[in-house]
Amino acid sequence: MTVTQPIDELDRHRLDRHHFGDLAAGGGDAGTVEELLAAEHSWRLLQLRAVLDAVAGTPEVAGPLPPVAEAWALLVAAQRRAPAEVDRLIAHPHVGTWAGYVLRRLRGSTVTADGPLWADLGYLHALAAVAGVRAGLSFALRVPVRDGFAALPTLGGAVLPAPQRWTVAEVAGADGAATVTLDGHRVAFDRAGGGGDGWFALPTVRAEAGGRTLTVGLDFLDPYRNLRSPTPPDLDTVAAVDRWRTLLTQAWELLVRVCPERAAPIARGLFSVVPQRPAERFRTMSASAGDAFGSMLISEPEDAPELAVTLVHEFQHIKLGGLLHLTPLLTAEPPHRLYAPWRDDPRPLGGLLQGVYAFVGITEFWRAYRPVAAGAGGPVAHFEFARWRRQVAATVAMLRARPELTDVGRRLLDGLAATAETWRSEPVPAEVLAAADAAVDDHRAQWRLHHRRPDPAVVRAFADAWRAGAARPDTDGADPPVVADAAARRLDTRAVLLLWRLTDPEGFDRLRKDPSTVGERVTGAGPADLAYAAGDTAHAHHLHLAELAAGPGSPSAWAGLTLTSAALGLDEAAAALRSRPELVRAVHGALLAAGSPADPVELAAWIGPAPTAG
């Protein structure tokens, strides 16, 4: 498909059966990505056509810029001169983000716009200018300037002395060289991305290992790099480029060594990494989007394994996003949201599909990394493999029962289930396995405590029976409805502390020296969490009970009581707190409010697990 080809002449894209089978298993090779990229190219051109159609007959929307048709004409001329260059430019992930954003804005469905419409539409002018430079055309075209910066996608951008937040500059090019000019101030650049004073080039990282090459741009300049709304350039990132180059090279070497089958498709389909500030340890921030095939945002990682698993994670999302551009996986969304073991909040079914697909890749990475992980890396790899294989298997099983799946969606989940089955019998050191299982139980209990709301009539019945010394009521054990709690945050806190202990014993000991300040290093953590992670279960149990005696208690305290009760052999209470902690908490709160406080452990043992709990 070309920028001038009529839509009614287009062929339909189809995914080869073999490639779909690979995707359904959570994998896919470079050939699979090649087929997805062919479809993405057409998708991108359809996005561009939709933008043109949306502004047709309204030249005034371009404001101080030339009409959109003029920018399009330059793009078409460039493609005729250098089609491969323009095809690569159109495939640039942030072109998709921009097109999706500006279409939503034109249709009135974007609420994040903070500048004039012409400044957003002008990204097409900047794109056309880059195409003209890369094709070696002679041209002149005005482009937008935001906050004194003229961004030129895939090449870089120019800092200009703009007196206003929003203005325009002129790009003039000939024979692959160009200038950006504003009020007599001129910045030179060329089609290779080089430039003079005031020019910021887009850095490129090229990493080679085992005969495989990864080439990506480190993009801290493109206004649409953050996947949703326009963002100013982050020129301070220049100072971190060398560290990112080192980390990407190390992560690539690791990926090629431990799971080359994951590295090959990434090499073909990853074009842009958008660096972000470092996140809290063991809480990497990363993101990708369906409109931006081939780009991922990543917080600056601690080390190469953290970056390697993040590359795998986000590329899983990218692949599934490409598949979703070819076929739907769902017929509808259910009326209620669902449990996602990797999130604090309830998720729509589509989001849960994306998440489980990503975590199949994550689990596969940790599985492959375990045999070669050295030092503290070994326990972490075992812990993460054990934690996520259990969560993925449970989530896939739940999703396979959903009636909203299309036939393709069902086949995809069948493939993921087969992959998850291969992990089940793999051994994990007993101590690490116990810690991983506890982390799974902890997250599930906290999620239920935040987002499940027991029927008040059921709560009253249990409270009345307790006060009367009667047997517990007979209930059907059905899960109460999901009501999202916006206060749910950091449900992974104790897992993060366990990772601290596994990877950095000295650092963990420093945390223990002053338990009252642990929350400054691990957001959401308190002394009881620290005591649990350190193996001081009895002290953690005492601290949780003290909190619950003083009031209703936080979801974290109730989930912590679940863990400590299990570790201390209080099996009946632990079983109830695992299967329906929200009911135990609600009944305890009702008794407390009525002036009849109950011991949380005794109450939980009396309530017992849900009748349907396994």
N, C-alpha and C positions, 0 to 999 in steps of 0.2 A: 504494500500500500504506500502511495506517495502523497505528498501534500496537494497534488493536483488531480488525483484519480477520483472519478465520480464514485459516490458511495454504492450506486446500484451495480457497479462492475466488480465489487469486491468478492473474494472467496471467503468462505467460512473457515475459521480456525478450528482444528480438531487436535486433541491430544492423543498420541499413539497409545494403544492399549498397554503396551509394555511400560511406557513412561508413567501412565496413570497407576499401574500396579506398584511401581517404585514409590511414587508419591503417597499412595495409600498406606504403604508400610512405614511411612515417615521419612523416606529417603528421596532418591532421585539423583541422577548423574548430570554431567554437563550437557548431555543431549536433551535431557528433560528440561533443563533451564533454557536451552536454546529454543525449544518449542514454546515455552511460556513467554520468552522475550519477543518472539515473532508476534504473538497475540497482543503483548503489551504495546508494541510499536503501533499496531492498528488502533488499540484503545486510546493511546496518546493522541493520535491524529484525529480521532473522533472527538476527543475532548477539545482540541484546538478548533475543530469545525463548529462545535457547539458554542464556543466563545464567539467566533465570527458571526454565527447566526444570531446570537443574543444581542449583538450590538449593531447588526445590519440596519442601515437607514437612520442611524443616530450618531453621526460623526461628532456631535458636540460632546459625547461622553469622553472623548480623548483629551478634553481640556486644552492645555498648552502644547500637547504633543501632536504630531501629525495624525491624521485619521488611521484607525487600526488597519484599514485596507492597504495603506502605504507600507506599514511594517510587514504585513503579510506578503506583499509583492516582493520585498527584498528577500524574505525567507524563501520564496519560490525561486527567485533568480539564483540564490546561493545553492539551492538543491540541484538546479540544472547544471551548475558549474562543478559542484563537489558533493554529489549525493551521499557518499559514505560519511563525510564530515557532518552533514546536516542530520542524517539519520542518528548518529551518535549524540548529537546535540539534543534532538527531540527525545531521545531515550533518557536524557539526564533526569534523575528522579524528581528533582525539585520543580521541573516543568509540570509534572503531574500534580504535585501539591498545589502549585500556583493555579493551574487550570481548575482543579476542584474548588479551591477557595474562591476564585473570582466568579465562577459560575454560581456558587452559593450566594455570593454577595449580589450579583446581578438579579438573582431570583428573590432576594430579600430574606434569605434564611441564615445569614451570617451575622452574629452579634458582636464580633471581636474587631470590626473595622474601626480604625482610629485616624484614618487619613482620607484624602479625596479618592474617589473611584478611579480617576485617571492615573493616579500613581500606581494602583494595582494593575490596571490594564496595561500600563507602560512596561511591565515585565516582558510582554510580547515584543515591544520595540527593542528592549535590551537583548532579547534572544535573537532577533533579526540582525541586530548590529554585530553580534558575535558570529552569526552565520556568515555575514558579509565579510568579516575579517578573515575567518577561517577559509573561505572560498577565494580570497584574494580579489574581491570586487572593489571597484571604486564607488563610493557612496557617501552620503551624509545623512544622519538621522538623529533626531532628538530623543533622549532617553530620560527617565525620571531620576531625580537625585533626592534621597531621603537622608535627612540629618547630615548633610555634607558628604554623603557617600553615594557614588554611582556604581551600582553592582552590575557586573557583566558575567552572566552565568557561565560556569566551567572555566573561565579565565581568571577572574579576580575582581578587582574594583579599584576605583580612584577616589582619593580623599580630595575634596574641593572646598574652597572657601565660600560656602553658600550662606547668604544672609538670612534665608528663610528655611523653615523645616522641610518644606516641599517645594522643589523647583525643577528645572530641566537643564540639561547640558547637551552639547552636540557631540556625537561621535562621527568622525570622518576617517574613512579608511581607503587604502589603495595598496595593492600588491602584498597583502598580509601584514601591513603596519597600520597603526591607527593612533588617533589622539582623542582624548575627551577634553572638551573645552567649556568653561563656564566663566563669564565675565572677564575674558582675557587670560584666565589661568588655564594652562594646558598641561595635561599629563599624557605621556606617550606609553603605548604598550604594543604588543605584537601577537600574532596568532598562536605562538608557543606559550604565551602567558607571561613573558618577560615584560619589564617596563621600567620607566624612569622614576624620578622622585615623585612621591605621592601615590605610587602604584603598589597595591598589595596583590601579589600573585596567589592563586589557589595552590597550596602545597599538594604534591602527589607523593604517595608512599608506594614504593615497589619492593616487595619482599619475595625472595626466591628460596625454595626449599624442596629437595627431592624431585627436582625437575618440574615443579609447579610454581606458577607466579601469581601473586596477588597484586593488583594495581588499583589503588583507590585514591580518591581525592579526600583530603582533610578539609571539610568545608565549614568555615566559621564566618563566611561572608554572604552567602546567598540569602536574600530576605525571606525565602520560603523554605529554608532548611529545617525549621522546627515543626514541620508536618501540619500545622494548623493555621496560624495567623502570621503576618509579617513580623520579622524580628530584625533589629539593627545588627550590624556586623559586630563581632566580638573580637576586636583587634588585639586584646590582651592575650588571646590564645596563641599568638605568634610565639610568645616565650615558651609555650609548652609543646611546640611542634616536634622538637627533637625527642622529647620523652615519648610522645605518641608514636613517632617513627620507630623507636626502639621497642616499645611494647607491641606494636603491630607485627614487627619482624619476629619477635620472640613467640608471639601467639600463633603466627602462621607456621613457624617451624614446628611448634608443638602439635598443631592440628594435622599437618601433613604426616607427622611421625605416628600419632596415635590413632587417627581416624581419617585416612586419606579420602575415603568415600564421602566424607562430609566436606573436605577441603575443595574437591574438584568443582562441585556446583557453585560454591561460594566464589571461587576464582572467576567463574564465568558470569555470575550475576550480581556481584557486589561492586558498586561504582563509587559510593560516597559514604564516608563516616563523618558524622557531625559530633565533634568533641563537646562534652559538657564538663562542668566542674566536678571534682571528686564527690562522690556520695559517701554516706556513712559506711563504714566497713561492713562487708557481707550484705550490703543492701544496694547493690548496683542498680543504677537507673538506666534503662534502655527503652527504646521505642522504635516502631516502624509503622508504616501506614500503607493501605492498599493502593492509594494514588501515587505513592512514591516507590515503585518497585526498584530495588537496588540501593536503598539508602537506609541507614540506621543511626539513631542518636544513641550515644553511649557516654556515661559518666566515666571520667578518668579512672582506670582500674588500679587495683593494688598490685597486680602481677599478671604474668602471661596466662596462667590457667583461667583466671577470672575473665580476661578479655576473650580467650578462645571459646569458653562456654557461652559467652554473650554473643559472639559472632554466630555460633550455631543456633542459639535461641532465636535471635532476630531473623536469621535467614529462613528458619522454619515459618515464621509469620509471612515473610516475603513470598515464599513458594505458595503457601496456601492462599495468599491474596491474589496471586496470579491465577490459581485454579478457579477462584471465585469469580474472576472476570470471564471465565469460560462457561461456568455452569453453577447453578445454585446448589447448595447442600441442604437447605431447609425449605419447607413449604410455608412456614410461619414461625413466629416467635410465641412461646407459651405465655400465658398471662402473668406468671410469676417468675422471679429470677432464681438463680441456682447457686449451689455451693461450688466455689472455685478454690482449691487448696493453696493456690499461689497468690490469692488476693485477700484483702481485708473485707471487700464489699461483695454483695450478691451480684452475679453476672447474668446478662442475657444469654440465651442458648448459643447464639452466634459467637459471642465473646468467649464462651466456655470451649467451643470447638477450636477457636484460635489458640486458646491457652493450652489445651491438652495436646494439640499438634506441636506446639513449641516445646512442651516439656517431654515429649517423646524424644526429641533431639537432644535436650539437656541430659536426660537419663542415659541416652546412648553415649554421649560424650564422657560422662563420669564412669560409665562401665568400661569404656575403652582406655580411659586414663589410669584406672586403678593399678594395672600391672606395672606401670612405669613411674608412678608418682613416688617421689623421694621425700624423706623426712616427714614433716607435718602434712605434706600433700596427700599421703596415703590415707590417714584417718578421715580427712575431709572428703576425699573421693568416695570412700566407702560409705560415709554418712550421707552424702548427697545422693549417691546411687540408691541406697536403701530407702531413703525418705521419698524420693520421687517415683521409684518404681511402684511403691505401694499406692501413692496418691494417683498416679496415672492409671494404674490398673482399675482402681475403684471408679475413677471418673469415666473411663472408657466404658466400663460395664454399665454405668448409669446412663450414659449417652446412647448406647446401643438400644436401649429400651424406649427411647423417645419416639413418639408417633410423628413428630414434625420432620423427620429426616426424609430427604429425597432418596431415590435408589442410589444415586452417586454418593450421597452422604453416608448411607448405610454401608456401601462397599468400602468407603474410606475408613470408617470405624472398624469394620471387620479386619482390614489390613493393620490398623493400629493395635487391635486386640491381639493379633497373631504376633506382632513384634513384642508387645508387653509380655506375652506368655513365655518368650524365650529368656526373659530375665528371672523368672520366678524361682528357679532352682539354684541360682548362683549364690555361692556362700559369701557371707559378710561376717567379719569378726563379731563375736557375741556382744561385747561391750558396746561397740559402735552401733550394732543393729538395735540394741535396746534403746540407745539414745535417739536413734532415728525414729523408732516406733513411738517413743514418747513425744517427739516433736510433731508427729502426725496427729496423735491424740490431742495434744495441746491445741493445735490450730483448729481442729474440728470442734473441740469443746468451746473455745473462745468464740468461734464464728456462730455457733448455735446460741450462745449466751447473748450475743449482740443482736442477732437477726431473727431468732424464733420467738414468737409471742404466744405463750400458753393461753388457752381459753380461761378467762376469769372464773367461770363456773367450775371448771376442773380444779383450779387452784383452791377455790373455796372448799370444794368437797374434800380435798386432801388435808387442808388445814383443819377443818372441822373434825375429821376422823382422827387426826393426830391428837387434838386437844381432848377428844372423848376417849382416847386410849383404844380406839377400834382398829380393825384391820384396814389396810390401805384400800381405797376404792378400786374397783375393777374397771379399767379403761381399755380402749381399743389400741392404744399405743400409736395412733396416727400422728405424724409430725404436725406440729402447729404451723400456721402460715408464716411465710417470710415477710418481715417488715423491716426494711433497710434502716440501719442505725448509722447515721452520719458520723457518730463519734467513734466508730470502729477504726482503730489505728494500731499499727505495729503488732499484729497478732503473731509475728515471728520472733518476738523479743527473746524468749528463752532459747529458741533455736540459734539465734545469733550469739548468745552467750556461750552456748555449747561449742559453737564454731571457734570462738575466741579461745576457749579452753583447749580445744584439740590442736589449734594451729599455733598458738602463741602463749605457752604456759607462763612465761615471765610477764607478759602484758596482762594476762588474766590475774596473776597474783597481785599486780599493781592495782587492778580494779578492786580486788578484795580488801586491800588495805583500808579503804574508806568506802564502805558500802553505800553510805548516804549520797555519794557523788556519782554512782555508777550511771545514773541517767544522763549525765553530761557526756558520756562516751557512747552509750547505747540508749538511744531515745526510747522511752517507755519502760526501762528497767528500774527495778527497785531492789532493796536488800533481800527480799524473799526470793526473787528471781536469781540473784547472784548466789545465794546459798544453795538453791536447787542445782544450778549449773555446776557448782563446786562439789556436789555430792553430799552436802550436809542436809540430807532430806528431812531429818527430824526438826532441825532449826527452821527450815523453810515451811514445814507443816505448821509449826507453832506460830510463825509470823502470819501465815494466811488465816489461821483460826482467830488470831488477835484482830485482824482487820474485819473479819466477818462478825465477831462479837460486838464490834463498835458500831456496826451499821449494816446496810444491805450488802456492801462489798462490791468491788468491781468485777467485771467478767474475767479479768486476768487473775484475780485472787481465787475465784471459783474454779477456773481451769487449772490453776496451780494446785489447788486442793485435790483435784482429780489425779494429778501426777503423783503428788506426795502420798495420797491414800493408797494408790496402786503400789508404790515403792515400799510402803510400810506394811503391806499385806492386808490392808483393810479392803478386802476384795468386794464385799457387797456394796459398800459405799462407792468404791471406784467404778463398779459396773453401772450404777445409776448415774453417776456424774459423767461417765463417758457417753451414755446413750440418750439421756435427757436432762442435761445440766440446767437448762432454762426452767424446767419445772421445779427442780430442787430449789433453785434460787428464788423463784416466785413464791413457793410455799414458805420458805424460810422468811422471806420479806413480809408475807401476810401475817405470819405468827409474830414476828418482831413488832409489826405495827399494832397488833392486837394486845401487846403486852405479855405474850407467851413465847419468849425466845426459846429456840430449840438448838441443841448442839448440831452443827451442820453435818458431821459425819454420821451421827446416829439417825438424823432425819433422812439423809441420803440412803442409808442402808434399809430403812423402813420403806421408803418410796420404791426402791428397787429399780431395775432397768425396765425400759419399755417392753411390753409383751412381745413385740416383733423384733427386738434387738437380737443380733446373732451372738 
